[in-house]
Amino acid sequence: MAMPMAMPMPMPMGQPPRAPLGLSIAAQILLAVQVFSGVLGIVSSVLTYNYIGSDEIDNPGAIVSAFSAILGFPTFVATVIVFVIWFHRVRSNVEILAPQ
């Protein structure tokens, strides 16, 4: 007795798959800025360490640290938002292209 062939699942009605290329590039750029901010944090620590015990008031490590913090937090928030949107779009495309 022959087994009946399984019918392919129909494509769901709705939107066609959308390319996440722009979101992936934005996420990569934001991640690169996050890495740069982290490197600035390390540089600020090294600069601050070099000024320990010094009588000088101007500490370049404090300036670099402030710039790193000002750059880092908004970039982190933007990175999280863009990554979640990118991941949702990729997941939606998977459901459209391979519903099984």
SULDA-V203880 format. One record per pair of residues at least 24 apart in sequence whose ideal C-beta (glycine too) atoms are under 10 Angstrom apart, sorted by sequence separation. I is the first residue (numbers start at 1). J is the second residue. D is the distance in whole Angstrom. If there is no record, write none. Layout:
i=I j=J d=D
i=I j=J d=D
//
This chain:
i=40 j=64 d=6
i=41 j=65 d=7
i=44 j=68 d=6
i=40 j=65 d=8
i=43 j=68 d=8
i=44 j=69 d=9
i=40 j=66 d=10
i=41 j=67 d=10
i=42 j=68 d=9
i=40 j=67 d=6
i=41 j=68 d=5
i=40 j=68 d=4
i=41 j=69 d=8
i=39 j=68 d=9
i=40 j=69 d=9
i=37 j=67 d=9
i=38 j=68 d=8
i=41 j=71 d=10
i=37 j=68 d=5
i=40 j=71 d=7
i=41 j=72 d=7
i=36 j=68 d=9
i=37 j=69 d=8
i=40 j=72 d=8
i=37 j=70 d=9
i=37 j=71 d=5
i=38 j=72 d=8
i=36 j=71 d=8
i=37 j=72 d=4
i=36 j=72 d=9
i=37 j=73 d=9
i=34 j=71 d=9
i=37 j=74 d=10
i=33 j=71 d=7
i=34 j=72 d=7
i=37 j=75 d=6
i=33 j=72 d=9
i=36 j=75 d=9
i=37 j=76 d=8
i=33 j=74 d=10
i=34 j=75 d=6
i=33 j=75 d=5
i=34 j=76 d=6
i=32 j=75 d=10
i=33 j=76 d=9
i=31 j=75 d=9
i=34 j=78 d=9
i=30 j=75 d=6
i=33 j=78 d=9
i=34 j=79 d=6
i=29 j=75 d=10
i=30 j=76 d=9
i=33 j=79 d=8
i=30 j=77 d=10
i=32 j=79 d=10
i=30 j=78 d=6
i=31 j=79 d=6
i=29 j=78 d=10
i=30 j=79 d=4
i=29 j=79 d=9
i=30 j=80 d=9
i=27 j=78 d=10
i=28 j=79 d=10
i=30 j=81 d=9
i=31 j=82 d=9
i=26 j=78 d=9
i=27 j=79 d=7
i=30 j=82 d=6
i=31 j=83 d=8
i=26 j=79 d=9
i=27 j=80 d=10
i=29 j=82 d=9
i=30 j=83 d=8
i=27 j=81 d=10
i=28 j=82 d=10
i=26 j=81 d=10
i=27 j=82 d=5
i=26 j=82 d=5
i=27 j=83 d=5
i=25 j=82 d=10
i=26 j=83 d=9
i=27 j=84 d=10
i=24 j=82 d=9
i=27 j=85 d=9
i=28 j=86 d=10
i=23 j=82 d=6
i=24 j=83 d=10
i=26 j=85 d=9
i=27 j=86 d=5
i=22 j=82 d=10
i=23 j=83 d=9
i=26 j=86 d=8
i=27 j=87 d=9
i=25 j=86 d=10
i=23 j=85 d=6
i=24 j=86 d=6
i=23 j=86 d=4
i=22 j=86 d=9
i=23 j=87 d=9
i=20 j=85 d=9
i=21 j=86 d=10
i=23 j=88 d=9
i=24 j=89 d=9
i=20 j=86 d=5
i=23 j=89 d=6
i=24 j=90 d=9
i=20 j=87 d=9
i=22 j=89 d=10
i=23 j=90 d=9
i=20 j=88 d=9
i=20 j=89 d=5
i=19 j=89 d=9
i=20 j=90 d=5
i=18 j=89 d=6
i=17 j=89 d=9
i=18 j=90 d=10
i=20 j=92 d=9
i=17 j=90 d=10
i=20 j=93 d=7
i=18 j=92 d=8
i=19 j=93 d=8
i=17 j=92 d=8
i=18 j=93 d=7
i=17 j=93 d=4
i=15 j=92 d=8
i=16 j=93 d=9
i=17 j=94 d=9
i=14 j=92 d=9
i=15 j=93 d=10
i=17 j=95 d=9
i=18 j=96 d=9
i=17 j=96 d=5
i=16 j=96 d=7
i=17 j=97 d=6
i=14 j=95 d=10
i=15 j=96 d=8
i=16 j=97 d=10
i=14 j=96 d=7
i=12 j=95 d=7
i=12 j=96 d=6
i=11 j=96 d=7
i=11 j=97 d=9
i=12 j=99 d=6
i=11 j=99 d=8
i=9 j=98 d=9
i=10 j=99 d=9
i=9 j=99 d=5
i=8 j=99 d=10
i=9 j=100 d=6
i=8 j=100 d=9
//
